[in-house]
Amino acid sequence: MRCIGHRDQNIYQCSLEFQILDEYLAYIEGSLSVTLQGVVSRLHNKEEYIECDDGQTFGYHFDGLVLPDSAAMIFSRFLYNNYFLSLWATYETGLKEIAMFLSMALGLDNFEEYKVKKGRKYFSIDIFKYLKDVCNIGMPTINHVNQQYLNNLYRLRNAIAHGNGRIKDISSSKRNEELSKWILKQPEIIVSENNWILLNNKFDRGIYGELSSSFEKLYRLAYERAPDVAPRPVNIFVCHY
C-alpha cells in the first residue's frame, strides 16, 4: 500500500467525487434491470384522474398511454444522460480547482481573470489554453482524449442539459452541426426514432475512465509544478493499494 497525500482540499474533494461516481455507475449497472421492471409495473397499475368542467372526475390507466418500452427508454435515458452530466460537472469543477491551485501557489492570474482579459467564452478550449499558456502545463495524453474530443463532450453536455437530449433541438450553428455528425458516428450512442440522444452504461463507463484519468494526471502535473506550496492544505491521505 502506498499513500499519496493530497495537498489541496478542493482537488481532493473532486478526486473523491470521481471515486463516488465510479461506485454510483456500478450501482446503476447492477440494479437497472430490476428497477425498470418495478417502474413499468407501477406505471401500469397507476390510475390517473381528470377533472371535467362540470366538476366530475373520471379515471384512466396508463396502459394505453405509456408503453413498457417507452417507459424503460425514458427511465434509462434519465439515468445515463444525467450520470454523464454529473461526470462532466465533476471534471469541469476539477479543472477549475487545479487552475485555482496553480494561480494561488504560483501567484498567477486566475482563470476567471484570464477569460476576461482574453475575451474567452468556451470552457473546454479556454481552460486548457489557460493551463498551457499561463501555468505551463500541457494536456496529458489519455487514449483519444484530445481537444476536439473534449469539445464534443462539452457540446454533448450542453445538448443534454439545455435541450433535454433531443438532437433535433440542437441549433443549426456550425459547432452543433459538427456535434450532430459526431453523435451519429458514435457506436455507444443511440438516437431514437423521436430524436432523443440515448447514452448507456458502455458510453458512460468509457467516459468515466477517460475523464477521471485526465483529471488525475493533471492534478499530479499541478503538484509537480508547485511542489512546495499548499495554499489550501488538507490532512487527509488517499491510499492506493
C-alpha positions as CSV (number, residue, x, y, z in Angstrom):
1,M,0.0,0.0,0.0
2,R,1.2,3.5,-0.8
3,C,-0.4,6.7,0.4
4,I,-0.4,9.8,-1.7
5,G,-1.1,13.0,0.3
6,H,-3.4,15.4,-1.5
7,R,-2.0,18.9,-0.8
8,D,-5.1,20.8,-1.9
9,Q,-8.5,20.3,-0.2
10,N,-10.6,21.2,-3.2
11,I,-8.7,19.0,-5.6
12,Y,-9.1,16.2,-3.1
13,Q,-12.9,16.8,-3.0
14,C,-13.1,16.4,-6.8
15,S,-10.9,13.2,-6.6
16,L,-13.3,11.8,-4.0
17,E,-16.3,12.7,-6.2
18,F,-14.8,10.7,-9.1
19,Q,-14.5,7.7,-6.8
20,I,-18.1,8.1,-5.7
21,L,-19.2,8.4,-9.4
22,D,-17.5,5.1,-10.1
23,E,-19.5,3.4,-7.3
24,Y,-22.7,5.1,-8.5
25,L,-22.3,3.8,-12.0
26,A,-21.6,0.3,-10.7
27,Y,-24.9,0.6,-8.6
28,I,-26.8,1.7,-11.7
29,E,-25.4,-1.2,-13.8
30,G,-26.2,-3.7,-11.1
31,S,-29.8,-2.6,-10.3
32,L,-31.2,-1.2,-13.5
33,S,-33.0,-4.3,-14.8
34,V,-34.9,-4.9,-11.6
35,T,-35.6,-1.2,-11.1
36,L,-37.0,-0.9,-14.7
37,Q,-39.4,-3.9,-14.0
38,G,-40.7,-2.1,-11.0
39,V,-41.1,1.2,-12.8
40,V,-43.1,-0.3,-15.7
41,S,-45.3,-2.3,-13.2
42,R,-46.1,0.7,-11.2
43,L,-47.0,2.8,-14.3
44,H,-49.4,0.0,-15.4
45,N,-51.1,-0.1,-12.1
46,K,-51.3,3.7,-11.7
47,E,-54.6,5.3,-12.2
48,E,-54.9,9.0,-13.0
49,Y,-57.9,11.2,-12.7
50,I,-59.1,14.0,-14.8
51,E,-61.5,16.7,-13.5
52,C,-64.1,17.8,-16.0
53,D,-65.6,21.3,-16.4
54,D,-68.7,20.2,-14.5
55,G,-66.7,19.1,-11.5
56,Q,-67.0,15.4,-12.2
57,T,-63.9,13.2,-12.4
58,F,-63.1,10.0,-14.2
59,G,-60.1,7.7,-14.1
60,Y,-58.0,6.0,-16.6
61,H,-54.9,3.8,-16.5
62,F,-51.5,4.5,-18.0
63,D,-51.6,1.3,-20.1
64,G,-52.9,3.0,-23.2
65,L,-50.6,6.0,-22.8
66,V,-47.1,4.7,-21.9
67,L,-45.9,1.5,-23.5
68,P,-43.4,-0.5,-21.4
69,D,-40.6,0.0,-24.0
70,S,-41.2,3.8,-23.8
71,A,-41.1,3.8,-20.0
72,A,-37.9,1.8,-20.0
73,M,-36.3,4.0,-22.6
74,I,-37.2,7.2,-20.7
75,F,-36.0,5.9,-17.4
76,S,-32.7,4.7,-18.8
77,R,-32.2,8.0,-20.6
78,F,-32.7,9.9,-17.4
79,L,-30.2,7.7,-15.6
80,Y,-27.4,7.5,-18.1
81,N,-27.7,11.0,-19.6
82,N,-27.8,12.6,-16.1
83,Y,-24.9,10.5,-15.0
84,F,-22.9,11.9,-17.9
85,L,-23.9,15.4,-16.7
86,S,-22.6,14.7,-13.2
87,L,-19.4,13.2,-14.6
88,W,-18.7,16.3,-16.8
89,A,-19.6,18.6,-13.9
90,T,-17.1,16.9,-11.7
91,Y,-14.4,17.1,-14.4
92,E,-15.1,20.8,-15.1
93,T,-15.0,21.6,-11.4
94,G,-11.8,19.6,-11.0
95,L,-10.1,21.5,-13.8
96,K,-11.1,24.8,-12.3
97,E,-9.8,23.8,-8.9
98,I,-6.5,22.7,-10.5
99,A,-6.3,26.1,-12.2
100,M,-7.1,27.9,-8.9
101,F,-4.5,25.9,-7.0
102,L,-1.8,26.9,-9.5
103,S,-2.8,30.5,-9.6
104,M,-2.7,30.7,-5.8
105,A,0.5,28.7,-5.5
106,L,2.4,30.5,-8.2
107,G,0.9,34.0,-7.9
108,L,-0.6,33.9,-11.4
109,D,-3.8,35.5,-12.8
110,N,-6.7,33.1,-12.0
111,F,-8.8,31.5,-14.7
112,E,-11.6,34.0,-14.5
113,E,-9.3,37.0,-14.8
114,Y,-7.6,35.3,-17.8
115,K,-11.0,34.8,-19.5
116,V,-11.9,38.5,-19.0
117,K,-8.6,39.7,-20.4
118,K,-8.7,37.3,-23.4
119,G,-12.4,37.6,-24.0
120,R,-12.8,33.8,-24.0
121,K,-16.2,32.0,-23.6
122,Y,-15.8,28.3,-24.5
123,F,-14.8,26.3,-21.4
124,S,-13.3,23.2,-22.9
125,I,-10.9,25.3,-25.0
126,D,-10.3,28.1,-22.6
127,I,-9.3,26.0,-19.6
128,F,-6.5,24.1,-21.4
129,K,-5.2,27.3,-23.1
130,Y,-5.0,28.8,-19.6
131,L,-3.2,25.8,-18.2
132,K,-0.7,25.8,-21.1
133,D,-0.2,29.5,-21.6
134,V,-0.3,30.7,-18.0
135,C,0.5,27.7,-15.9
136,N,2.9,26.0,-18.3
137,I,1.0,22.6,-18.1
138,G,0.1,20.8,-21.3
139,M,-2.9,18.5,-21.8
140,P,-2.0,14.9,-20.7
141,T,-2.3,12.2,-23.3
142,I,-5.2,9.9,-22.5
143,N,-6.2,7.5,-25.3
144,H,-8.0,9.6,-27.8
145,V,-8.8,12.4,-25.4
146,N,-7.7,15.5,-27.4
147,Q,-9.1,19.0,-27.7
148,Q,-11.7,18.1,-30.4
149,Y,-12.9,15.2,-28.4
150,L,-13.3,17.3,-25.2
151,N,-15.1,19.9,-27.3
152,N,-17.6,17.4,-28.5
153,L,-18.2,16.1,-24.9
154,Y,-18.8,19.7,-23.8
155,R,-21.3,20.3,-26.6
156,L,-23.0,17.0,-25.8
157,R,-23.2,18.1,-22.2
158,N,-24.9,21.3,-23.3
159,A,-27.3,19.5,-25.6
160,I,-28.5,17.3,-22.7
161,A,-28.5,20.0,-20.1
162,H,-30.3,22.7,-22.1
163,G,-32.2,20.6,-24.8
164,N,-33.1,17.6,-22.7
165,G,-31.0,15.5,-25.0
166,R,-33.1,15.8,-28.2
167,I,-30.9,16.1,-31.2
168,K,-33.3,18.0,-33.4
169,D,-33.4,20.8,-30.8
170,I,-29.7,21.4,-31.2
171,S,-29.3,24.8,-33.0
172,S,-28.1,24.8,-36.6
173,S,-24.8,26.6,-35.8
174,K,-21.6,25.1,-37.3
175,R,-20.4,23.8,-33.9
176,N,-23.7,22.0,-33.3
177,E,-23.8,20.6,-36.8
178,E,-20.4,19.1,-36.1
179,L,-21.8,17.7,-32.8
180,S,-24.7,16.1,-34.6
181,K,-22.4,14.4,-37.1
182,W,-20.1,13.2,-34.2
183,I,-23.0,11.8,-32.2
184,L,-24.3,9.8,-35.2
185,K,-20.8,8.2,-35.6
186,Q,-20.5,7.0,-32.0
187,P,-21.4,3.3,-31.7
188,E,-22.2,3.7,-28.0
189,I,-24.7,6.5,-28.5
190,I,-28.2,5.7,-29.8
191,V,-30.5,8.3,-31.4
192,S,-34.2,7.2,-31.1
193,E,-36.8,7.5,-33.7
194,N,-38.0,10.6,-31.9
195,N,-34.5,12.1,-32.0
196,W,-33.6,11.5,-28.3
197,I,-29.9,11.1,-27.5
198,L,-29.7,7.8,-25.5
199,L,-26.5,7.2,-23.6
200,N,-25.8,3.8,-22.0
201,N,-23.5,2.2,-19.5
202,K,-20.8,1.4,-22.0
203,F,-20.6,5.0,-23.1
204,D,-20.6,6.3,-19.5
205,R,-18.1,3.8,-18.3
206,G,-15.7,4.7,-21.1
207,I,-16.1,8.5,-20.5
208,Y,-15.6,7.9,-16.7
209,G,-12.3,6.2,-17.4
210,E,-11.1,8.9,-19.7
211,L,-12.1,12.0,-17.7
212,S,-11.0,10.6,-14.3
213,S,-7.6,9.7,-15.8
214,S,-7.3,13.1,-17.4
215,F,-8.1,14.8,-14.1
216,E,-5.7,12.6,-12.1
217,K,-2.8,13.3,-14.5
218,L,-3.5,17.0,-14.5
219,Y,-3.5,17.4,-10.7
220,R,-0.3,15.4,-10.5
221,L,1.3,17.7,-13.0
222,A,0.0,20.7,-11.0
223,Y,1.5,19.3,-7.8
224,E,4.8,18.8,-9.6
225,R,4.6,22.4,-11.0
226,A,4.3,23.8,-7.4
227,P,5.9,21.1,-5.3
228,D,6.4,23.0,-2.0
229,V,3.2,25.1,-1.8
230,A,-0.2,24.2,-0.3
231,P,-2.4,27.3,-0.2
232,R,-5.5,25.2,0.7
233,P,-4.0,22.4,2.8
234,V,-5.7,19.1,3.6
235,N,-4.7,16.5,6.2
236,I,-6.5,13.5,4.5
237,F,-4.4,10.8,2.8
238,V,-5.7,8.8,-0.2
239,C,-4.5,5.3,-0.1
240,H,-3.8,3.2,-3.2
241,Y,-3.2,-0.5,-3.0
